[in-house]
Amino acid sequence: MANENCEILFDYLRSILYDSTPTQIDVHSLDEDFQKLGMGLQFLDHAINELKQCSTALAKGNLSEFNPSRDNFLCDNLKNIHANLEHLTWQAKQVAKGDYSQHVSYMGDFSNSFNQMTEQLKEREEHLKSEAELEKKHAETVNKYNQLLLELIRQSNDDVLITNIDQSTILYSSHNKVRVEQENEILYYFYKNINNPCEWNMKDKDNRYYHIVTINMEWQDKPSFAHFIHDITQEKKEWDRLHQQAHIDALTQVGNRYYFQDEMQQFLNCKTTATLCYCDLDHLKYVNDNYGHDKGDTYICDFVEILKSNIREDDIIARLGGDEFCILFINGSIDSINQKMEFINEEFSKQVVDYPQSFSYGTIYINGNEDTSLLNILQIADQRMYALKRKRKMTT
């Protein structure tokens, strides 16, 4: 019987130690001498089960589920760990609130890591506070400069438009001189044709001219375009007037030598074909000497008028000086141009005046595919003009 009791108790102890759910025994089925030992094993079973539950709760961090019995000596060390973790939790909450005076000295290697983390958080917060203070001062300075800039803009004759970088939404407008309709027209032109920071010019539907400088910037923490708008209408009119004076012959109101050189250079750069006619008025010195310079001026103007009435609007007339003229015929063969010039000369000579009227000319076909200079073109046309002049003198 003793062996049977021992065998039951031993199996029970092994089940307590190794089984997740120990097999229970009926203590009263044991002999009286073994019942007390059986009850002791039941107490051990309860204590170990409680130890497992408490250690599981600690392992998962569920501190509120740690509830061992006061007389369970197996949980004494776990109770210490639980108390330390609860205190550490409280300390962590204090650190989260900004109390970096918390110090841990009761958890070995973990204490060093915790204390080092706390010190680093303290240093980082101090750094962030310093950065925030600098940022605040910077924002205050920027705001002062912005207020100053806006006041300067309000006092100036220029306008400023600030728009979203992704769409033409107006974020700010000074409304000094430019109206809302003009703003919308300017922005439509910008987003359709430019859409990049640069200096640019445009003319609106009211024939006003603007010089605009567009830059990238941040406006209220958003990437934006700032458009600085200067109305240059008066400057443009003055420039056009001066350009007109510099490029128009005062007597005949056709282009002068500078106008001709600019137009010809643009034409040559385009590599297109045309025919150039170089003209020289005959008898101008004779008219000036015998009838006066007023008649000489009339002679020159009559020549220009008959040219205008016999050429197309696209063709270019220029007075190079004195009695020298050039006509650039954009279309037409050199033979047809020679016929036209001969016809004009005949009509010119038929006009009833007190003095003879005629002109000599030389033509040259300009092939856009050939590299040539304006000087070379004029030299050839001039030579052909003098050849025609000599031929006429020989036949008269």
C-alpha positions in Angstrom: 0.0 0.0 0.0 2.9 2.4 0.8 4.3 1.8 -2.7 0.9 2.6 -4.3 0.6 5.8 -2.3 4.1 6.9 -3.2 3.5 6.0 -6.8 0.3 8.2 -6.9 2.1 11.1 -5.2 5.1 10.8 -7.5 3.0 10.8 -10.6 1.1 13.8 -9.2 4.4 15.7 -8.5 5.7 14.9 -12.0 2.4 16.2 -13.5 2.7 19.4 -11.5 6.2 20.0 -12.8 5.7 19.0 -16.5 2.1 19.1 -17.5 0.3 22.3 -18.5 -2.8 21.1 -16.7 -1.7 18.8 -13.8 -3.7 15.6 -13.1 -5.6 16.1 -9.8 -5.7 13.5 -7.1 -8.2 12.7 -4.4 -6.3 13.1 -1.1 -8.9 11.1 0.9 -8.2 8.1 -1.3 -4.6 8.0 0.2 -3.7 6.3 3.4 -3.9 8.6 6.3 -0.1 8.8 6.6 0.2 10.1 3.0 -2.8 12.5 3.0 -0.8 15.4 4.6 1.9 15.0 1.9 -0.9 14.9 -0.7 -2.3 18.2 0.6 1.2 19.7 0.5 1.5 18.7 -3.1 -1.9 20.3 -3.8 -0.6 23.6 -2.2 2.5 23.3 -4.4 0.3 22.7 -7.4 -1.6 25.9 -6.7 1.6 27.9 -6.0 3.2 26.8 -9.3 0.1 27.4 -11.3 -0.1 30.9 -9.8 3.6 31.4 -10.6 2.9 30.5 -14.2 0.0 32.9 -14.5 2.0 35.8 -12.9 5.1 35.2 -15.0 2.9 35.0 -18.1 1.3 38.4 -17.2 4.7 40.0 -16.6 6.0 38.5 -19.9 3.1 40.2 -21.8 3.5 43.4 -19.8 0.0 43.1 -18.2 1.0 44.4 -14.8 -2.6 44.8 -13.7 -3.1 41.0 -14.1 -0.3 40.2 -11.7 -2.1 39.1 -8.5 -0.2 36.4 -6.6 -1.2 35.3 -3.1 0.6 36.9 -0.3 1.8 33.5 1.1 3.1 32.3 -2.3 6.9 32.3 -1.7 7.6 31.2 -5.2 6.4 34.6 -6.5 8.6 36.7 -4.2 11.1 37.5 -6.9 8.3 38.1 -9.4 6.7 40.5 -6.9 10.0 42.5 -6.8 10.1 42.6 -10.6 6.5 43.6 -10.7 7.1 46.4 -8.3 10.1 47.6 -10.3 8.2 47.5 -13.5 5.3 49.5 -12.0 7.7 52.1 -10.8 9.6 52.1 -14.1 6.3 52.6 -15.9 5.5 55.6 -13.7 9.0 57.0 -14.3 8.6 56.5 -18.1 5.3 58.5 -17.9 7.1 61.2 -16.0 9.8 61.3 -18.7 7.1 61.5 -21.4 5.8 64.6 -19.6 9.2 66.2 -19.7 10.6 65.2 -16.3 14.1 64.1 -17.3 15.3 63.9 -13.6 14.1 60.3 -13.4 16.9 57.9 -12.7 16.9 54.1 -12.6 19.5 52.2 -10.5 17.7 48.9 -9.6 17.6 47.1 -12.9 21.2 46.3 -13.8 22.1 46.8 -17.5 18.6 48.1 -18.3 19.2 51.0 -15.9 22.1 52.2 -17.9 20.1 52.1 -21.1 17.1 53.9 -19.5 19.3 56.6 -18.0 21.2 57.1 -21.3 17.9 57.4 -23.2 16.5 59.9 -20.7 19.7 62.0 -21.0 19.5 61.9 -24.8 15.8 62.9 -24.7 16.7 65.8 -22.4 19.5 67.0 -24.8 17.2 66.5 -27.8 14.4 68.5 -26.2 16.8 71.3 -25.3 18.1 71.3 -28.9 14.5 71.4 -30.3 13.6 74.2 -28.0 16.7 76.1 -29.2 15.8 75.4 -32.8 12.2 76.5 -32.2 13.3 79.7 -30.6 15.6 80.4 -33.6 12.7 79.6 -35.9 10.4 81.9 -34.0 12.9 84.7 -34.2 13.4 84.0 -37.9 9.6 84.0 -38.5 9.3 87.3 -36.7 12.1 88.8 -38.8 10.6 87.5 -42.0 7.2 88.8 -41.0 8.7 92.3 -40.4 10.5 92.2 -43.8 7.3 91.0 -45.4 5.4 93.9 -43.9 8.1 96.3 -45.0 8.1 94.8 -48.5 4.3 95.0 -48.8 4.4 98.6 -47.7 7.0 99.4 -50.2 4.9 97.7 -52.9 1.9 99.7 -51.9 3.9 102.9 -52.2 5.3 102.0 -55.6 3.9 102.1 -59.1 4.6 98.4 -59.7 2.4 95.5 -58.9 3.1 92.1 -57.3 1.1 88.9 -57.9 1.8 85.8 -56.0 0.2 82.6 -57.3 0.2 78.9 -56.5 3.0 77.1 -58.4 0.7 74.4 -59.7 -2.3 76.5 -60.8 -3.1 80.1 -61.5 -4.7 80.8 -58.2 -3.9 84.3 -56.9 -2.6 84.1 -53.3 -1.8 87.8 -53.1 -2.2 90.9 -55.2 -1.1 94.4 -54.6 -3.7 96.0 -56.9 -1.6 99.2 -57.4 -2.2 99.8 -61.1 -3.1 96.5 -62.7 -6.8 95.6 -62.6 -8.3 92.1 -62.0 -8.9 91.7 -65.8 -5.3 92.5 -66.6 -4.1 90.2 -63.8 -6.0 87.3 -65.3 -4.7 88.1 -68.8 -1.1 88.2 -67.5 -1.5 84.9 -65.6 -3.2 83.2 -68.6 -0.3 84.2 -70.8 2.3 83.1 -68.3 0.9 79.6 -67.6 0.2 79.0 -71.3 3.5 80.3 -72.8 6.2 80.5 -70.1 5.5 78.6 -66.8 9.0 79.1 -65.5 10.9 81.8 -63.5 12.3 84.3 -65.9 12.1 87.9 -67.1 9.5 88.4 -69.8 7.4 90.9 -71.7 3.8 90.9 -72.9 1.1 93.1 -74.4 -2.5 92.9 -73.2 -5.7 93.4 -75.2 -5.7 97.1 -74.3 -2.3 97.5 -76.0 -0.5 98.0 -72.7 3.0 96.6 -72.3 4.4 95.0 -69.2 7.9 93.9 -68.2 7.5 91.0 -65.7 10.0 89.3 -63.5 8.9 85.9 -62.2 10.7 84.1 -59.3 10.1 81.0 -57.2 9.3 81.6 -53.5 7.4 80.2 -50.6 4.2 82.0 -49.6 2.6 80.9 -46.3 4.6 77.6 -46.5 3.5 76.9 -50.0 5.7 76.8 -53.1 4.6 79.8 -55.2 5.4 82.1 -58.1 6.0 85.8 -57.4 5.3 88.0 -60.4 6.8 91.6 -60.2 4.9 93.6 -62.9 6.1 96.9 -64.3 4.0 98.8 -66.7 6.3 99.9 -69.6 3.7 101.3 -71.9 5.1 104.8 -71.9 8.7 103.5 -72.2 7.6 101.3 -75.1 5.9 104.2 -76.9 9.0 106.3 -76.4 11.3 103.5 -77.5 9.1 103.0 -80.6 9.3 106.7 -81.4 13.0 106.7 -81.1 13.3 103.5 -83.1 11.1 105.1 -85.7 13.4 108.1 -85.8 16.5 106.0 -86.0 15.2 103.7 -88.7 12.9 105.8 -90.9 14.1 108.3 -93.5 12.7 111.7 -92.5 12.1 112.9 -96.1 10.5 109.8 -97.7 9.2 108.0 -94.6 10.6 104.7 -95.9 13.3 102.7 -94.1 16.8 104.2 -93.9 20.2 102.5 -94.1 20.0 101.1 -90.5 16.5 99.8 -91.1 17.7 98.1 -94.3 20.7 96.5 -92.6 18.5 95.1 -89.8 15.9 93.7 -92.1 18.4 92.2 -94.5 20.3 90.5 -91.7 17.1 89.0 -90.4 16.2 87.9 -93.9 19.6 86.3 -94.5 19.4 84.5 -91.2 16.2 82.9 -92.3 17.9 81.3 -95.4 15.0 82.2 -97.8 15.1 83.4 -101.4 14.4 86.9 -102.8 15.6 89.4 -105.3 17.4 92.6 -104.3 17.2 95.7 -106.6 19.8 98.5 -106.1 18.6 101.8 -107.5 20.3 105.1 -108.2 18.3 108.2 -109.2 19.6 109.9 -112.4 20.0 113.7 -112.6 19.5 114.4 -108.9 22.6 116.7 -108.8 21.3 118.4 -112.0 17.9 119.1 -110.4 19.4 120.4 -107.1 21.8 122.7 -109.0 19.3 124.1 -111.5 15.9 123.9 -109.7 16.9 124.0 -106.0 17.0 121.4 -103.3 13.2 121.6 -102.7 12.7 120.3 -106.2 15.4 117.7 -105.6 13.5 116.5 -102.5 10.2 116.4 -104.6 12.1 114.4 -107.2 13.2 111.8 -104.5 9.6 111.6 -103.0 8.0 111.2 -106.4 10.4 108.3 -107.0 9.4 106.6 -103.7 5.7 107.1 -104.4 5.8 105.4 -107.8 7.8 102.5 -106.2 5.2 102.1 -103.5 2.4 102.0 -106.0 4.0 99.2 -108.0 5.3 96.8 -105.4 3.6 94.6 -102.8 3.3 95.5 -99.1 5.6 92.6 -98.2 8.4 94.1 -100.2 10.9 96.3 -98.4 12.0 99.8 -99.6 14.9 101.6 -98.0 16.8 104.8 -98.8 20.5 104.2 -98.2 21.3 107.9 -98.5 21.1 110.7 -101.1 20.0 109.1 -104.4 20.6 105.5 -103.5 17.7 103.1 -102.8 17.2 99.3 -102.3 14.1 97.3 -102.8 13.9 93.7 -101.5 11.4 91.7 -103.5 10.3 88.7 -101.4 8.7 86.8 -104.3 9.3 86.7 -108.0 12.0 85.7 -110.4 14.8 88.0 -111.4 13.4 88.3 -114.9 10.0 89.4 -113.7 11.6 91.9 -111.3 13.7 93.4 -114.1 10.6 93.7 -116.2 8.7 95.4 -113.3 11.6 97.9 -112.7 11.8 98.7 -116.4 8.0 99.4 -116.4 8.4 101.6 -113.3 11.2 103.5 -114.9 9.1 104.1 -118.0 6.1 105.4 -116.0 8.4 107.5 -113.9 10.0 109.2 -116.9 6.5 110.0 -118.4 5.6 112.2 -115.4 5.2 115.8 -116.4 7.9 117.9 -114.6 10.4 120.6 -115.4 13.3 118.2 -115.4 14.1 114.7 -116.6 13.2 111.8 -114.4 14.7 108.3 -114.5 16.8 105.9 -112.4 19.3 103.1 -113.0 19.1 99.8 -111.2 20.9 96.5 -110.7 19.2 93.3 -109.5 20.6 90.1 -107.8 18.8 86.9 -107.0 19.5 85.8 -103.4 19.6 82.0 -103.0 18.8 81.2 -99.3 20.8 78.0 -99.5 24.1 79.8 -100.3 26.2 81.5 -97.7 26.7 85.1 -98.6 27.1 88.5 -97.0 25.1 91.7 -97.3 28.2 93.5 -98.4 28.8 91.1 -101.2 25.2 91.3 -102.4 25.3 95.1 -102.5 28.5 95.1 -104.4 27.2 92.9 -107.1 23.9 94.8 -107.4 25.9 98.1 -107.5 28.1 96.8 -110.3 25.1 95.7 -112.3 23.4 99.1 -111.7 26.5 101.0 -113.0 26.7 98.6 -116.0 23.1 99.6 -116.9 23.9 103.3 -116.4 26.9 103.1 -118.7 24.9 101.2 -121.3 22.2 103.9 -121.3 24.8 106.7 -121.7 26.3 104.8 -124.6 23.0 104.6 -126.4 22.0 108.3 -125.8 
